């Protein structure tokens, strides 16, 4: 298929492809990396992108830099740098304003030197713990924390992908990229004013969701821990746990099996059930009825329930089997030592998204039992087997303490509660900081390009053991890398086809009667709105050539226009889908879609009011 055979101009086809792509991003039915890859392949088939250049994006300096920064961010976490900071944050007192100042201020600083999603992920459990200890609603802390991570990313080259993309684009056009701290004057001013606004005024615009600070209140787990006895007549007698699940057609979590006072974790029990076995599991009234009706398992009565006045007389006439059952009734509750109950939130890049418990084989593959799922601040009442997980869902999981951390990491879930601070070794901590400092110096003095400096630092961190190789690969956010690599050629097609110039001409005609600052404001608003419905990196990729064409039309410096795109593409404050940080706090904070703009819109206006004058001062026309 060729452009000539379709009878359409290249710019028209680019607009069609981008229109379908943006619609797919907003629809959200398919992951953004798949949408971006489809846009790339469609552009190749339409002749907009040369086939031999289709996958050049995977070697693009911006993509390499983002991947290296993700690895270095995980290295900071592993070495204990962030845990030391978090340990100090937990010492904050009961005053809400002080909690907000310390939490948001800390995430702003961290987001400048590491991936902003990683910075939020590290402080999210700290915020949840603060909320619980001081009886504060997490909804007052989490949205400010998420927005603070976006503000902090504005301050340095590596703080957020849009900065890296804009810097690389400038290098491709002018031969000289923005440096590590080129974004600092504007970014720091915006971040400081934004921080003050959030702490003094903004948090009052967030909804106060009651009952969010307590796992017990959200999930009501105390009513679901039960013990069931396997009798000779039970249909469960002689079945494996998997056969039991198949018989029930339900993934009711068996936490442990007790046989002759020997307790084994449910995920590690591979034999068949026998008479006298006790099953410890999480079940509600509906599940208990299902267990009794289908497989003949009934709950063991508590000793205090057996206090009938005719107890002795009835006992005398009991058969030996009845006496055995009564002995079982008097057993102590099963010891759950070694089984950890934990809350976790489903990340954007989780393999759980749009999949069910059965598809994931949580118990068989990961040794985890799903106890309950909360969405929008309330526990879902439907059957666990019917739930398809969504980004931001809060899960109540139980499993082995030794394997829980690795399982959650593999699944793409972020623990919210019971996260212990594990301080790294002092030697690795010092090496981690030293390696990062050397990379920054190499970039500052133009000894190495950003991609080479960051990649070298990441490689050294892996070689000397600051971060295990396996965790290094896990740290690279595959969907983001694919998104960047796929959209880079599409963004170039927007420029080479003349599409960017067409859009710039339209903006020029609109702004010809007005000062250039009005066009900068318009560019800011368009980029900001775009970043709230698509990934911020995609917004920067699409808007960079438009900004350059607009500057060329006005015959002024390109730098202030590129800086406007860099700042506005990171201002995804209006929706929970605009940035991963926003999505991560959706479930734990009990927020709804419409909650974000109440704080996000005023904050966006504050950023706009500060950024435009600062950009024109630091980067004059």
N, C-alpha and C positions, 0 to 999 in steps of 0.2 A: 504494500500500500504506500503510495506516494502522495505528497501534498498536491501535485498537479492533478492526480486522479480524483481527489476530493474537491478540487476547485475552490479551496479555502486558503486564505493567506496564513502564513505561519503564526502571526500574532493572534489571529482569530482562534486557531487551534490551541494555542497556549492558554488563552482565556477559557476555552471550553474545558481543557484538562484541569486547570487550576480551579475552575468553578465546581467541577465534579469532586475534586480532591477536598476542597474546603467543606463541601456539603457532607462528604463521608466523614471528615474529621468531626464535624458538629453532630452528626448522627450518632457516632460512638458505637455502632454495631460491631465494627471491626477495629482491631488495635491500630494505633496510628503508624506503627512501623510497616504493617502490611499495606495500609492505605498509601503510604509514601512509596513503597516498592512497586505497587500497582501503577502509581502515577509515573514513575520512572520508566517502567516497561512500556506503558502506553505511549509515552513520549518517544521512545525509541522506535516503536512500530509505526508511529505517525511521521517519523523522520525529523522530529524536533531536536532529538539528541542523537548524535552519531553512535552507532552500535559499539564501535571500538572505544568510545569514551563513557559508555554507560556506567561502568563500575569504578571509574577513576576516583569517585568520591570516597571510597573506602581507604584510599591512600592520601586523602586531602589533609593538609596540616591541621585544619580545624578539628577534624574527626580524631586524628591522632592525639592532639592536645587534650581534647575532652576525655578520651580513654585513659590517658596518663594521669590526668588530674583525679579521676575516679579511683585509680589504684593508689595514688598518694593519699587521698582522703581516707581510704580504708587503712592505710598504714598508720595514719595519725590515730585512728581509733584503736588499732591493735597495740600500738606502743604505749598507750595510756595517757597521751596528751590531753585528750578530751575528757577522760574519766576524772583526771585531777581537777579540771575546771568544773565538771558536773558535781564533784564532791563538795566543792566550795559553794556552788549555787544552792545545794540542799540545806546550807546553814542559814539561809535567809529566814527572817522572822515571819510573823503572821500578817503583816501589813501587805495588803494586796498590791498597792502601788509599788512597793519595794520589790515584791515578787516579780511584777511585770517588768520593772526597770532592769533587774538583774537577768531575768530569763531572755527578754527581747534583746537587751544590750549584748549579752553573751552570744546569742545566735547571729547577730549582726556582725560581730567580730569574726566568729568562726567561718561564716559564709564568705568572707573575703579571701580566705586562704584555703578553703576546701569547697567541695561541691555543696551547694546550698541544701539540696535534699538530704545529703548525708549529715549535715550539721543539724537539721531539724530532727532527723531520725534519732540522733544521739541524745538530744535534749527533750524529746517527747516523753520518754519514760520518766525523766526527772520532773517535768511539769505535772505529769499524772500523780507522781508520788507527793509532790508539794500540795496538790489539790486534796489528796486524801488525808494527809497529815494535818492540814489546817481547815478541813471541812469547807473547801472552796469548790465551786462548780468549775470543772475543767473548761467549760465553754468560754469562760472569761479569760483563760490563759492561752488556749491553743490557737485560736485564729490570730491573735496578735503575734504569737510565736511564729506561725507560718508566714505571715506578712513580713515579719522581721527578717526571716531567712532570705526573702526575695530582695529586700532593701540592702542587705549586706552583700549580696552578689554583685551589686552595682559598683563596688569600690575598687575592684582589681580586674585584671585581664582574665584570670582563671576563676573568678567568682561565679560566673554563669556562662552557659554556652553562647548566648547572644553576643556577649563581649568578645569572645574568641572568634565568632563568625564575622563580626564587624571589623575586627582588627585584621583578620586574614583577607577580607574583601578589600580593605584599603591597600593592603600590601600588593594584591593582584592588580590594582588599578594604578597606584602611584609608585610602586616599588618599595614602599616603606610602610610597615605595619604600625599600629598603635603599640606602645610598650606596656610593660607590666602595670605601671602606675599612671598611665595616661588617663585612665578613667577615674582616678582617685579624687581630683578636685571637685568634680561635679558629683560623683558617687557618694563621697563622704558627706558633702553638704546635704544631699537629698536624704541619705540614711539618718543623719543626726536629726534633721527636722522631722522626718517621718517617725523616728523613735520617740521624740518628745510628744508629737501629736498622739501616737498610740497610747503612751503611758498616761498622759494627762487627760485626753478627751476620748480617744478612739475606743478604748475598751468598754466604755459606757454604751457604745452602739452595738455591742455584741449581745446576742440573746443569752439570758441566764437559764440554762437548762437544769432543772432540779433533778436530783437523783443520779447524776452522772458520776459522782465521785466514789461510788460503791459498786464493786463487782456483785456483791450479794443482792443489792437493790436492782441492778440491771438484769441479772440472770436468775436470782432466787434459787441458787444452787443447793441450799441447805435442804430443800424439800425433795431432792432427787437422788440422794445417796442411799441406796438400799442393798440388802443382802437377800439372796434367793437360794433356796435349798433344792438340790437335785435328789429326788426320791426315786425309789425303785419303779414307781408307776409313771414317772415323768417321761415324756417323749424325748426330752433332752438327754436322757440317760443313753450313753453310747454314741452321742454325736460330738463332732469336733466343733470348735467355736465358729468356724466358717460355715459348716453345715447348719449350725444353729441360726446364723444370720440368714442363710438361704431359705431356711424353713419359715423364718419370721418375715422375710422380705423387708427387713428394716435393719439399719446399721446402729443398733443400740450398743453403746460402748460398754464392753465388759472390762472393767479396770483390773480385776485380779480374780484368780481362782485359788481357793483354799482347799487343800486336801491333807488331812491328818496334821493340822497345824502348820503345814508348809505352804507358804503363800508364794504364788508366781504371778508376775504381771501378765495381764490378758494378752498383750501382743506377743509375749514370749511363751505362751502355752500352746503346744502343738498336738497334744494327745487328745483322747476322747474323754468326755465327762462321765463320771461314775456316781453311783448312789452315795450320798453323804457329802459330795462336793458342795462348796458354797461359792456362789458367784457374787462378787461385789460390782455393782454397776450404777450408772446414772440413768434414772428413768422417772417419768412422771406418771400420773394416773392412767393415761391412755396406753402408755407402753407397758405398765404393770398388768393391765387387763389383757393386752395382747400376749404377753409372756405366759400368763396363766391359761388362757384359752387355747393357744396354739401348741405350746410345748410343756404345759403342766408345771411351770415354775411359779411358786408363790413366795411372797416375802416372809422372812423369819420374824415372828412376833417378838416384841420387846418383853423382857421378863416382867416389867411392871404391869403389862396388860393381862397376865395370867394370874389374877387375884380373885377368882370366883370363890364364893363361900363354900361351895361343895367340892373344892379342888382335891382334898385328900381322899374323899370318897370316890371320886371319879378316877383318881390315880390308881386306886387299888384294883380297879377293874380293867385297867389299860392293858393292851397286848404289848409284847416286847417291842413290836414295831412302833407303837405309840410312844413308849418310853424313850426309844431312840430319837424320835422326832422331838420330844420334849427336851431331851439333853441338848439337841442341836439348837433349840430355841433359847437355851440359857447361855449359849456361847457369847463371848465378848465381841464387840464390833471388830471387824477386820482391820488390821494395822495397814495404813496406807503409806507408810514410810517409803521413800524412794520414788513415789509418784507425785509429780509436780502439777499443780493446777495453775494455769497461766492465761492471761489475756494477750491477744495479739491482733494487730490490724493488718488487713490484706493490702499489700502495696499495688501500685499500678502495674509493675512488671511481674507480678506473682503468677505462677503457673496455675493457681487456683481459679483465676477469674473466668467466669462463665462455665465452670466445671462443677460437678457434684462430688459428694464423698465417695461414691462408688467408682467414679471415673478416676479419681485420684488414688484410690486404695490407701487411704490415710493410715489405717491400722496395719495393713500387711507390709507396706513399703516404708512407712515412716514411724511406726510404733506410737501413733497418736490417736487419741479418742476425742472426737468432737462432742462436747457436752451441750453447747448452746451457741446460737448466733444472734448478734444484735445488729440492727440496722436502723439508722436515724434515731439512735438513742433508746430504742426499745427492743426487747427480745422477740425474735421471730417465733411465731407459734406453730408454723407448719412443720411437717415431718422433716427430720434432718436429711433424709435421703433425697427429698425433693428440692432442697435448697441448692440453687446455683449461685456460687459466691460472686460478690461484686467488689470492686475496689472500694476500700474504706470500711468494709464489714469488720466488726469486732467479733473475734472468735474466742470462745472459752474452750481451751484444750487441756487434755491431761495426758501425761506420758512420763517416761523415765527422765529423771533429773539429768542424767549423764548424757542423754541423746537429744534433749529438747532443743538446745541451742542450734545444733547442726541441722536438725529437721526443719526448724523455722526458717533458717537461712536458705535451705534448699527450696522450700516452698515459696519463698518470697514474702514472708510475714515479719512484721516488726513487733517484738514483744513490748507490751505496755506496762505490765506490772511484774513484780518480783524480779526485776532486773538488778542483779548485783553489780556493783562497780568493781571491775577487775583491773587493778593498776598494772601497767606494763613494767617491764624490767627497766631500771634507770639507764642501763647501757643502750638499750634499743630506743628509749625515749630520746636520749641525747643524739643518737645517730640519725633518727628520723628528722629531728629539727635541723641538724647540721646539713643533711642531704638537701632538704628543702631550701635552706638558706643559700646554699651554693648554687642551686638551680635558679633562684631568684636573682642572684648577683650576676650570673652568666647572661640572663635576659636583660638586666638593667644596663650592663656595659656592652651590649650587643655582641657578646662573644659567641652566643648560640641563638638560633631562632627558638621561639617558644615551644614548638613541637619537639625539637631535638632536646632542649634543656629538660622539659618535663618528662619525656620518654627516658632520658638517661637517668634522671632521679628515680623514676619508677623501677627501672631495671636494677639499679644499685640496691634499692630497698628490697627487692626480691632476692638478689644474689646474697646479701649479707644476713638475710633471715628476719628483717623487720616485719615482713609479711610473707606467710607461706604462699607458694606458687598457686596452689589451688584457690586460696582466698583472693589472690590477685586477679585471677580470671573471673571469679564470681563477682568481684567488685565492678567489673566493666558492665555497664547497663546496656545489654544487647539491643533492646528496642530503640533507645536513644541513638546509638551508633548507626543502626540501620536507617533510622529516620534522617539523620544528618547526611549520611552517605548517599541516600536516594534522592533527597530534595536538593542537594547541591547542583547536580546537572539540570534539574528542572528549573531551579532559580536562574541558572546561566541561560537556559533556553528563553526565559522571560526577557532577558536582556538582549540576546543575539537575534531574537525574532522581531524586536522592535516593540514588544508589548510594554516594557518598562517605560520606553519613551512616550508611548501613547498615553499611558496613565499620567506621566509627568506633564505632558502637554495640557492635559485636561485640568490638572491642578494649577498649571501656570495661567491658563485662561481665566480660571476662577479667581486667582490671587493677584492678577496683574494690576488691579486697581488698589490693592492693599499693600501695606508694608510686608517685607519678607517674613517678619516675625509671625504674621498671621498664617502664612504657609507652613512655617515650622510647627505652630500649634496644631494645624490641620493634620500634618504628617504624624505628629505625636498621637493624636486621638485615633487616627486610622490604625496605626501600629498597635496601640494599646488595645483597641477593640478586637483586632485580629488575634492578639496573643491570648485573649480570654476565651476564644473558641477553638484555637488550634495550639499546638505546642509552641512555646516561646521561641525555640530554635527555628522552627519552620517560619514563624512570623518574621524573624530577623533575616532569614534567607530570602524571603520574597520581597521584603521592603528595602533591602540594601540597594539593589540596582535602581529601584524607583527613586530613592533618596539621591543617588548619584546623578541620575538624569535630571531631577528637579534642580539640583545645584548647578548643573551645566546650563540649564535653561535660564537661570537667573544670572549666570556668569559670575558666580561667587565660589568661595571655598567649599569643598565637599565635606570637610570635617564636622562643622556643626550639624549638618543634616544626618551624617552617619551617627553622631553622638545622640541625636534625638531618637533615632531608631533603636540604638543600644539600650537607652534608658526605658523607652516606652514599651519595648518588647518584653522587658522583665517586670512590667507593672500589671501582672495578671491578677488583680485583686477582686474582680467582679463575680467570678464564678468558681465553683470547686473543681472544674475540669480544666481550667486554664493552666494550671501548674501542678506538678506532683505534690508539692508541699501542701497546697490547698486540699488536695484529695486525701492526703494522709490523715488530716485532722478531722475530716468529715464525720467518720463514725465515732471516734473517741470523744469528740466534742458534742455529739448529738445534734449537729447542725443540719439544716435543710438547705436546698439549693438557693432559695431566696434570701438566706441570711447573709451571704457574703457581700452583696452590694451595699448593705447598710453601713458597714465600716469601709468597704473597698472603694466606693465611689468618693466619699470625702477624702480618703487617703490618696486616691488617684489625682484629685484636683490639687491637693497639697503638693504632690510630687511634680505635677505640671507647673504649678506656680513657682516652684523653686528651681526646677531643672532648666527651663527655657532661659531665664536671665543668666544663670550660672554658665550654661553652655555658650551663650553669646559673649560672656565676659572672658571665659577661658579659651574659647575657640572662635575668635571673631570672624565675621564674614569676609 
